[in-house]
């Protein structure tokens, strides 16, 4: 059986991947309702969400958190001028964990 690329990922809690459709909905709803604090950011040029997540959270696998909060779907690349919401990662982990 092939080894999962998620086997050593710190984004896995109790053997469940965090980046699921349920987690996506929880983050989106939490940000919209104000239960999860977020900060706005406008992209100046073409950017990749995994690279932004790596810079902001120290872990590029949290790209889906930014995508969920910003209501932009599952795409990794975003064009310049896109307004993103950067949620508080501790509040996100408490909400989905």
N, C-alpha and C positions, 0 to 999 in steps of 0.2 A: 504494500500500500504506500503511495507517495506521501511524503511528509508535507504537511500544510505550511504555506508561507506565513501563516499566522501563529505558528506554534510558540514562538518566543516574543510575540508582540505584546507590549505592555498595555495595549488598548483592549485586552481581553479580560473580562471579569467573570469568574465562575464558569469558564469554558464557553461563554456566550460573547460573540462579537458585538461591540457597541454600535458599529455602523450598520444598523438595521433600519428597515422602514419604520418600525415602531419608535426607535430612538430618534429618527429624523423628525417624526411627527411631534414627539415630546419636546424636542428642542425648539422647533418652530413655534409651537403653541406657547411654550414657556417664555420665549423672547417677545412674542406678540402681546402676551398678557402682562409682561413686566416681572414675572416671577424669576426669570433669568436675566440678569443685567447684561447689557451689551454696549459696546462703543462703536460709533459709525466710522467708516473708513471709505474713501473714494480712491479707486485704482487709477493711477495716472497713465499707465501703459498696459500692454498685455501682461497678464500675471497668471501664475498657476496657484491654485488653492493649497496644494500640498506643500509648496515652497513657503507660502505665507504662513500656513499652520506651523511649519518647522521653525520659522523665525519667531512667531508669536508664542506658541505653546511649547516649543522644543521637541515637537513630535509631528512630523508630516502626515502621519496616519489620522490625525484629527481634522483633516481637510473637510470632512463631511459635516463637522460642527458649524463651520463658517457657511457652508452651502445651505444647510438646514435653516440657520438663523436668517440668512439673507434671501431665502426663498428662491434660490436659483437652480434647484435640481441637483443632478449628480455630475455635472460637468466639472472637469478639473481646471480648464482654462476660462478666464474671464477677460473681456475686452476692457480697454481703458474707459474711464468714465463710469464704470460700474460701482454702485454704492453697496458696500458690504457692511454687515453687522458682525462685530467680533464679540461673541459671548464670553462671560466669565467661565473658564473651564471647570473650576471647582463646583460651581452651581450646576453646570451641565452634567458632570459626573454624579452628583447627588441626585439629580432628576432621573437619569437613565440607569444608574447602577443599582 
